[in-house]
Amino acid sequence: MESATSAVTAWNDKYWLFMIALLVATGLYFCARTILVQIRYLPEMFRVIVEKPSDISEGVKGISSFKAFTISAASRVGTGNVAGVAVAISTGGPGAVFWMWLLAIIGGATSFVESTLAQLYKVKDKDSYRGGPAYYITRGLGEKWRWLAIAFALAITVTYGFVFNAVQSNSITAAVAESTGNDSPSMKTIIGLVLAAATGLVIFGGVQRISKVTQVIVPVMAIAYIVLGIIVLAINWREVPSMLALIVEHALGIREIAGAAVGTAIMQGVRRGLFSNEAGMGSTPNAAATSSVSHPCKQGLIQTLGVYFDTIVVCTVTAVIILLSNPEYGSGPEGTSLTQAALAAQVGGWAIHAVTVIIFFLAFSSIVGNYYYAEANIPFLNDSKALLNGVRALIMLCVLGGAIGSVPLVWALADVFSALMATINIAAILPLGGVAVALLGNYAAQKAKGLNPVYHRDDIPGIRGHENIDCWDGSDPMTVRADDGGAAAVQK
């Protein structure tokens, strides 16, 4: 096991140097192309997230933008925010937090582009919409790129359905072991079986059941975790300025801690940041495509807000809890256990159990959210119900296996597959980025007239893959204008 972990880690160390450059360059490119859409449109993000969906067919209510947000947040807000940040800090030092923040701000532009594209090129499903990179590759770039779309569909199914879900169940068992003091194989097996059974009950119900579960669990558990962070801040408010100074000093190489130099801080911050907020990875576009909105840019803005919520808010809570507890870097507890121990040192032993409960539900919601990314892509490969059910069964096995697996190896594999997905997705969104920019221009023009933006595929007839845009022909009631059928948008 150790040799396998070492081999995978060695590959990651080399390939992630390239990935860091690619992610940052792509983010900066889209920051420039969209003129910092992720900052300029921040108030608009909060406005559009509360809009109601239309009925996409008789008696079937569409997925709202908020529900689509919670599906992606279910995947984002999980062990990456608790265990992942702890790993980044313990190995990369406090400076890793700074680079996580920076990646989130830069990556917000990338997230806007990929999610807007997913909305534009989505297809109709039986009770919602379906889309993502596999769809905008073939519909935007053309059928000659289908091989790349197939590669992505396979990669995301393996990455999220199997590897990342093993990470989530692994972190649940680690949290329970820390809480109960029992890390025996039998305990891990029992937890794994319970998780696998609960997962099956949700994922066999499809996207509507997944959205109903995530829209409850994610806000409640995230708020509970944020409250714990606020308590720690209140207790240690005098130490906050020095903590922020420590993060910045270590991030810029002014001060090193336990041998964790600036390069290590950058590497850990970017890796864990990507695993947590997923900007550019190509995962969240699959959730973004499910919603019924009046303009593709609306869901793009909402998914950008998701990046901020995940990293700037929830990941920062973990960083605050750990850094205000004066941790020993490079030794002692790792992952979830570090966060639990740090919180217990601040507010008492009860916090260990509180974090266990929060981790359980956040990680479980991540499991079902991760599963949906596989569900959205399996029909692209083969529209067989038997194949989909087979994948569901394999995902339940991976949840069970992850509960009893090795922490270092699971995290190392997560890095490998997330890098593969991100590489394929970025190769697709770079040539399609101009489409998202054109849509943003259309959105801004309508806003400037005081209108609620509504899009029809004939509004910008010259964009790539125009002939493959199926869901913006006015058949969704939200995209029907109230006046002359296309000249202007619906008034607020």
Secondary structure, 3 states (H helix, E strand, C coil): CHHHHHHHHHHHHHHHHHHHHHHHHHHHHHHHHCCCHHHHCHHHHHHHCCCCCCEEECCEECECHHHHHHHHHHHHCCHHHHHHHHHHHHHHCCHHHHHHHHHHHHHHHHHHHHHHHHHHCCEECCCCEECCHHHHHHHHHCHHHHHHHHHHHHHHHHHHHHHHHHHHHHHHHHHHHHHHCCCCHHHHHHHHHHHHHHHHHHHCCHHHHHHHHHHHHHHHHHHHHHHHHHHHHHHCHHHHHHHHHHHHHHHCCCCCECCECHHHHHHHHHHHHHHHHCCCCCCHHHHHCCECCCCHHHHHHHHHHHHHHHHHHHHHHHHHHHHCCCCCCCCCCCCHHHHHHHHHHHHCCHHHHHHHHHHHHHHHHHHHHHHHHHHHHHHHHCCCHHHHHHHHHHHHHHHHHHHCCCHHHHHHHHHHHHHHHHHHHHHHHHHHHHHHHHHHHHHHHHHHCCECCCCCHHHCCCCCCHHHCCCCCCCCHHHCCCCCCCCCCCEC
